[in-house]
Amino acid sequence: MDVWIGQLKKIAKTLRVSTDSLIFDDSDLVMDSELTKQFNAITNMSEDEQAIIKKLLEGMIMKSEVERWSSRVR
């Protein structure tokens, strides 16, 4: 498996594309346009501000995962 991943990374670097674009259809990778705008805005913020936003996102993702898993247990 690691050899396959290494080869895929080399191909992606050579073509200057992401490995996602080699694996998935464009329709699989469509992101909400508002989120895309927000993520682009975040890239212009300081590293400290980006770190805070990453922690907030991490917390929200964890909360969502816990709720999803706890609803399965019931």
Secondary structure, DSSP 8 states (H G I E B T S, - for coil): -HHHHHHHHHHHHHHTS-HHHHHS-GGGG---HHHHHHHHHHTTS-HHHHHHHHHHHHHHHHHHHHHHHHHHH-
